């Protein structure tokens, strides 16, 4: 549809795909991502957590997920070393950074990581 109106997505610095949060276990997500990458799209995946990243991280330029906030809220997590005055860390920069670091560490331990 974009091509039909003269927009070449492969020329853009990044193209968003999603939300993938509720589909990331589906093999179709990987198929779609691979098809778009084969067309030279540089992809940002909306809503892709570690579950979806394990199979797709090498094909993406970036991704985001609010799963860290959801987990902190549901489990009522408060980091012991948190500098902020809040009851739980569901909107906490420190917790978000820790989560990101853990996700990146997990992805690096997977085969074929760049």
The 8 nearest C-alpha neighbors of each residue, nearest first, counted from 0:
[[1, 3, 2, 4, 6, 5, 7, 8],
 [2, 0, 6, 3, 4, 5, 7, 8],
 [1, 3, 6, 5, 4, 0, 7, 8],
 [4, 2, 0, 1, 5, 6, 7, 8],
 [5, 3, 2, 1, 6, 0, 7, 8],
 [4, 6, 2, 3, 7, 1, 0, 8],
 [7, 5, 2, 1, 4, 8, 3, 10],
 [6, 8, 9, 2, 10, 5, 1, 11],
 [7, 9, 10, 11, 6, 40, 14, 1],
 [8, 10, 40, 39, 7, 11, 38, 41],
 [11, 9, 8, 7, 12, 40, 39, 13],
 [10, 12, 8, 13, 9, 14, 7, 41],
 [11, 13, 10, 41, 14, 9, 40, 8],
 [14, 12, 41, 11, 42, 43, 15, 40],
 [15, 13, 42, 41, 43, 40, 16, 11],
 [16, 14, 43, 42, 44, 13, 17, 45],
 [17, 15, 44, 45, 43, 18, 14, 42],
 [18, 16, 19, 45, 44, 46, 15, 20],
 [17, 19, 45, 46, 20, 16, 44, 21],
 [18, 20, 17, 46, 22, 23, 47, 21],
 [19, 21, 46, 47, 22, 18, 23, 48],
 [20, 22, 19, 23, 18, 24, 46, 47],
 [23, 21, 19, 25, 24, 20, 28, 18],
 [22, 24, 51, 25, 19, 20, 21, 28],
 [25, 23, 22, 51, 26, 50, 28, 21],
 [24, 26, 27, 23, 22, 28, 29, 51],
 [27, 25, 28, 29, 30, 24, 23, 22],
 [26, 28, 30, 25, 29, 31, 22, 32],
 [29, 27, 31, 26, 30, 25, 32, 23],
 [28, 30, 32, 27, 31, 26, 33, 55],
 [31, 29, 27, 33, 28, 32, 34, 26],
 [30, 32, 34, 28, 33, 29, 27, 35],
 [31, 33, 29, 35, 34, 30, 36, 28],
 [34, 32, 36, 30, 31, 35, 29, 37],
 [35, 33, 31, 37, 32, 36, 30, 38],
 [34, 36, 38, 32, 37, 33, 40, 31],
 [35, 37, 39, 33, 40, 38, 34, 32],
 [38, 36, 34, 39, 35, 33, 40, 32],
 [37, 39, 35, 36, 40, 34, 9, 33],
 [40, 38, 36, 9, 37, 41, 35, 10],
 [41, 39, 9, 36, 38, 35, 42, 8],
 [40, 42, 13, 14, 60, 39, 12, 36],
 [43, 41, 14, 59, 60, 13, 15, 40],
 [42, 44, 15, 61, 62, 60, 14, 59],
 [45, 43, 62, 16, 17, 15, 47, 42],
 [44, 46, 17, 18, 63, 47, 62, 16],
 [47, 45, 64, 20, 19, 18, 63, 48],
 [46, 48, 51, 20, 64, 19, 45, 44],
 [49, 47, 50, 64, 51, 52, 46, 66],
 [48, 50, 52, 51, 53, 102, 47, 106],
 [51, 49, 48, 52, 53, 23, 24, 47],
 [52, 50, 23, 49, 47, 53, 48, 54],
 [51, 53, 56, 49, 55, 54, 50, 48],
 [52, 54, 51, 55, 50, 49, 56, 106],
 [55, 53, 52, 51, 56, 29, 50, 57],
 [54, 56, 52, 58, 57, 53, 29, 51],
 [57, 55, 52, 58, 59, 53, 54, 106],
 [56, 58, 55, 59, 112, 113, 54, 60],
 [57, 59, 56, 55, 36, 60, 33, 32],
 [60, 58, 42, 61, 56, 57, 43, 41],
 [59, 61, 42, 43, 41, 58, 62, 13],
 [62, 60, 43, 59, 44, 42, 63, 56],
 [63, 61, 44, 43, 45, 47, 64, 59],
 [64, 62, 45, 46, 47, 44, 65, 61],
 [63, 65, 46, 66, 48, 47, 45, 62],
 [64, 66, 67, 68, 69, 46, 63, 48],
 [65, 67, 69, 68, 64, 70, 48, 46],
 [68, 66, 70, 65, 69, 71, 98, 95],
 [67, 69, 89, 71, 66, 65, 70, 72],
 [68, 70, 66, 72, 67, 71, 73, 65],
 [71, 69, 73, 67, 72, 68, 74, 66],
 [72, 70, 76, 89, 68, 74, 75, 69],
 [71, 73, 75, 69, 89, 70, 74, 68],
 [72, 74, 70, 75, 71, 69, 76, 68],
 [75, 73, 71, 76, 72, 70, 69, 87],
 [76, 74, 72, 71, 73, 87, 77, 88],
 [77, 75, 71, 87, 74, 88, 78, 72],
 [76, 78, 87, 88, 79, 75, 86, 81],
 [79, 77, 81, 80, 76, 88, 94, 87],
 [78, 80, 81, 77, 82, 76, 88, 94],
 [81, 79, 78, 82, 77, 93, 83, 94],
 [80, 82, 78, 83, 79, 93, 77, 94],
 [83, 81, 80, 84, 93, 78, 79, 85],
 [84, 82, 81, 85, 91, 88, 93, 92],
 [83, 85, 82, 86, 81, 87, 88, 91],
 [84, 86, 87, 83, 88, 77, 91, 81],
 [85, 87, 77, 84, 88, 75, 76, 83],
 [88, 86, 77, 76, 75, 85, 89, 72],
 [87, 89, 91, 77, 90, 71, 76, 94],
 [88, 90, 68, 71, 72, 91, 87, 69],
 [91, 89, 88, 68, 92, 95, 94, 87],
 [90, 92, 88, 94, 93, 89, 95, 83],
 [91, 93, 95, 94, 96, 90, 88, 97],
 [94, 92, 96, 91, 95, 97, 81, 88],
 [93, 95, 97, 91, 96, 92, 98, 88],
 [96, 94, 92, 98, 93, 97, 99, 91],
 [97, 95, 99, 93, 98, 94, 92, 100],
 [96, 98, 94, 100, 99, 95, 93, 101],
 [97, 99, 95, 101, 96, 100, 94, 102],
 [100, 98, 96, 102, 101, 97, 103, 95],
 [99, 101, 97, 103, 98, 102, 104, 96],
 [102, 100, 104, 98, 99, 103, 105, 97],
 [101, 103, 105, 99, 104, 100, 98, 106],
 [102, 104, 106, 100, 105, 101, 107, 99],
 [105, 103, 101, 107, 102, 106, 100, 108],
 [104, 106, 102, 108, 103, 107, 101, 109],
 [105, 107, 103, 109, 108, 104, 102, 53],
 [108, 106, 104, 109, 105, 112, 103, 110],
 [107, 109, 105, 106, 104, 110, 112, 103],
 [110, 108, 106, 107, 112, 111, 105, 53],
 [109, 111, 112, 108, 107, 106, 113, 53],
 [112, 110, 113, 109, 57, 107, 108, 106],
 [111, 113, 107, 110, 109, 57, 106, 108],
 [112, 111, 57, 107, 110, 56, 106, 109]]
